[in-house]
Amino acid sequence: MQRRKPNEPSTIDELKSLAESAGYTVVGKVEQVRAPDPRYQVGYGKIKEIAELVKATGAQKIIFDNFLRPVQAYNIAKETGVEAIDRFQLILEIFARRASTTEAKLQIQLARLKYELTRAKEKVRLAKMGEQPGFMGLGAYEVDVYYETVKRQIQTITEKLRKIRRKRLLHRERRAELGFPSISLAGYTNAGKSSLFTALTEEEVPVDNALFTTLSTTTRLVKFSRKKFLLTDTVGFIDRLPITLIEAFRSTLEETIYSDLILLVVDVSELPATIEKKLKVCLETIDRIGASGIPIITALNKIDLISKEELQ
C-alpha cells in the first residue's frame, strides 16, 4: 500500500520487490493519491477497501510504503483485523533474513530497538486500550518499565558493537600498513555489486536476484591489470534508507568512508528515469554517511540485459 502526493512518483513496485525479498507472497497492490490522514495514513474509504481486499484474499499482513505511527498501525489493524507494518519494519525483516554474521545480527537488533524506543510508550498505551494484531502482549507492561527495558537492551548491544568496531578498526589499520589502495563497491541494492566483486576477486560471495543480499562487508586483495588493491563489497543503498539503519550499520558503512575510491555500480538495464532516481539516492546516501569527498567512478552494470538497439 502506498499513499503519495500528486507530484510524487509511484514506488509500489519497489515495495512489492521488498515484500517478496522478505518472503511474502503479494496478493494485492493499492495506491492512493492524497494528503496523509492522521488516523490511517490513507483515507477511511480506502481503509474499508483494503479491509475488503484482506477478507477476499486471506491476506495476513498489510505493508505500507509510508511511515506508520503506532496509532495509525493500531487503527488499521482494528479496521482490517490484520497487522500493518511500514517500509522501515519491512526492511528490518529483510535484513534479519539476510544477516549471517554476529555483527549484522546485532546491528539489526539495535536498529529495531531504537525504532521501538521512539514508539514504546505510545504502543503500550494503545495496547492497554485493547490489543490488536501487532500489539499483542504489550498490554501486560507498564509504560515506563517497557521503555527502560528497551533502553537497557540498546545499551548492551551498543557496547557489543563497540567492541566489534574496535576489532574492525585494527583490521583496517593492518590492511593500511600493507600499502595497497582500497576500493569500495557501492550502489543501489541489487545493482550487481556482489557479482562484480566475484568477477574481480574470483571468489564466491552470496549473489542473488533479490534485495539486500549483502549485509556484511567482505574485503579481498585483487590483482588487476598488474596492479594490486583491496576491494570491499558493502551493503546496498535504497531510497529512504532510515537514519536509524545508517547509524546501526555505521561500522559496516565505515569501510566506504575510509576507501581511496568508490566504485559506484549502476544497473543500466532499467528505465532511464529509474536509473537517474537510484543514482541520486546513492549519491545522497554517500553524502549522508560522510563519504562525499572520496573520488567516485561509476560502473555501468548489467549491460548484457540491454538490446543492441537500446545501446545504439
N, C-alpha and C positions, 0 to 999 in steps of 0.2 A: 504494500500500500504506500503510495506517495501522494502527499499533499504539497502542491507547489504554487508559486505565484505565476501570473500570466507570462512574465518575462523570463522565467526560469526554465531551463531545459529539462526534459524528462530523463530520469535516471532509473526508471523502473526495471529496465533490462539488466543493468548492473546489479540492482538489488536481487533480481532473480538468480543471477550467477553467484552472488554471495550466499544466498539461501541454499542453493544446490551444493556449494562448496562446504556448507555446514552440515550437509547430509539430509536436507529437507527435500521433499517432493512438493513442488509448487503446483497448487490446484487452481489458482486464480490470481489475476492481477487487477488492481483497482487504482485509479488515479482521480484526483480532484484538483481543480484549479480554483483556488480561493485563498483568502487570508486565513491564518491559523485560528482554530476555535479553542478557547481556553479549557473547555471541558473534555473534548475528544481529539483535538488536533484537526480533525475533519468535521464537517457539519453533521448534525444529528440525523438528517435524512440519509447521508452516506453511511453512517454507522448502522442504521437499520438495514441498508442494502448489504453491508458486509455481514451482518448477523444472518441474513437470509442465505448468503453465499456459504457461510460456515455450516449452516444447517443442511444445505443441499449437497455440499461436497464432503462433509465429515471432517473438515479442517480442524486441526488440534492447536493451531497457533496462528496469530496474526503478526506479521512482521512489517513494521513501519520504516520507511526510509528517513522519516523525520525523527528528531529527538522527542522522546515522550517523558513528560514529568510524571512522577508517581501517581498523582491524582488522575491524569489522563489515562494511564495504563489501567488504573483501578476502574475508572468509569467504563472504559472499553470492555474490560473483562466482565463487568457487571451486565452490560448490554448484550454481549455476544456469547458469554459462557466459556470463553477460552482465553488463554493468556495472550497478552500483547507485549511484544518487545520492540526495541528500536534498533537502528543501524549499529550503534555502538555495541549493544549487547550481542548482536549477530556476529560482528567482527570478533568479539571476545570468544564466542563459541567456536569460530573457525580457528582462531589462534590456539585454543585449548585442544582441538582435534589434531592440530599440526605439531604442537610442541613435543620435542623429543629429548631435550636437554633439561637438566635441573634449572639452569638459569632461565630458559624460556618459560618453564612452568611457573617459576617464582615471579617473573615479570608479569605474566598474565594474571596471577593471583593478586599482585599488587595493583594492577590497573583495575581489576574487578572490585577490589576493596575500596579503592579511592573513589570509584564511581558510586559504590554503595554508601560511602560515608556522607556524601553530599545529599543523599536521599533517605538516609536511615530513619531520621526522626519522623519524616512525613509518611514513610512506608509503614512504620509501626503504628502510627496514629490511624492510618487508613485501615490497617488490618483489624484493629480493635473495633472498627465500625461494622465489621462483617467480612470475613476472609473470602477473597476471590482468587481465581487462578493467577499464580504469580505472587500471591501474598500469603500463601499457606504457611502456618507455623509461626508467623511473626506476632500474632495476637497474644502469644504467651509471654512475650518480652515486655519489660518496662523500657520506655524510650531511652532514657539515659544509660541503662545497662547495655542495651544493644549497641548504642553509639560508642561507648567506651570499649566494648568488646572488639568492635571493628577497628578502632584506633590502635589497640594493643596488637592486633594481628598485623596491621600495617607496619608498626614499629619493628616487629620481629622479622618480617620479610625484608624490610628495608636494610636491616643490619646484615642479613644473609647475603643480599645482593651487593652490599658494600664490600664484603669480603671477596666475593667473586670478581667484582670490578677491580680490586687491587691485584688479583692474580692476572686478570686480563691486561692490566697496565704493565705488569712485569713482562708478560709475553711480548707486548708491543715494543717495549724497550729493548728486549733481546733481539727482536727482528730488526729494529732500527740499527743495532750495533753491526749487523751484517752488511749494512751499507746499500742495500737494494732499494730502489724506489718502490713505492706502494701505490697500487691502483685499486679503487673500489668500484664494483659494479653496482649501479643504482638504476632505478626505473620503476615504472608503474607495475603493480602486481600482474603476473602472467605475461610480462613483455618478453620473456625468454632469457632472463639473466642467467639462470642456472644451466640452461642449455649451452649458452656461450661459455660459461665457466667450464663446463665439461669438455667442450671442444678445445679450449685453450690449455687446460691442465691435463687432458686425457685421463681424468679421474671422475668416477661416477659420484654424482650427488643427486638427491631426490629431484626428479623432473616430472612434472605432471601438468596437464592442461586444466589446471584449477588455480584458484586464487590462494595466495599466501602459502605456497609450497615450502618456501624458505623462511624460517623464523630465527635461525641461529646463523652466525657468521662462520664462514669457512675460508681459511687463508692458505694459499699454496704458493710455492716458488715456481715460477713459469719461465721457460726459456723460449723466446720468440724472436725470430729474425736476429739471431746471435746476441740478443740482449736478455738479461735476467731481471725479473721484477716480481714483487709479491702481489698476488691477485686475491681480492676478497669478495666473496659473494655475500650480499646483505639482504635484509628483509625488504620486501617491495612496498612501494607507496600506494596510497589510494586517496581518492577525493574525500575531503572532510575527515582525514585521519585525526581522531580526537587527541587533544593535547595530553590527556591522561595516559594514552598509549605511548605517545612520544616520550613522555617523562619516564614511564615504566621501562621502556626499551632503550633508555639512554646509553647504557654501557654497550649495547649492541650497535646502536647508531653511531657511537663514537668512532668506530672503525672508519666510517666515511669522513668524519671530521678531521682525522689525522692522516688522511691519504694525501699523496702528492698529486694525484689526478683522479677525477671521477669519470668513469666511462658510463655515460647515460644511455641505457638501452631503450629504444623506442620501437614498438610494434607498428610497422608501416603498412601492415595488411588491412588496417582498419580505415574507416572513413576519414577524410581529411579533418573534418570538424572534431572527431573523436581524438585523433592524433594531437591536434592543437590543444584540446582541453587537457588531455593527460600529460602532455609535455609541460603545460602551465602548472599543473598540480605538482609535478616532480620538482620543478624549479622553485616553487613556493615552499615545498617541504624541505628541500636542501637549504633554503634560507632559514627556515624555522629551526632546524637542528644546528645552525651555526656553521654551515659549510659553504656559504656563498662565495667565499674568497678563493676557493680551490678551483684550478682550471678544469673545465668540462669539455669532453669530446663526446659528441652524440653518435651513437652507433645505431644505424637503421637495421632492424632485425625483421625476420620472417618475410624477407623479400621473395622467398620461394613460393609464397602464397599469393603473390600478385601476378596477374596475367601479363603477357608481353605487351598487350595494348595499353594497359594501365601504366606500365613502366615507361612507355614512349610518351 
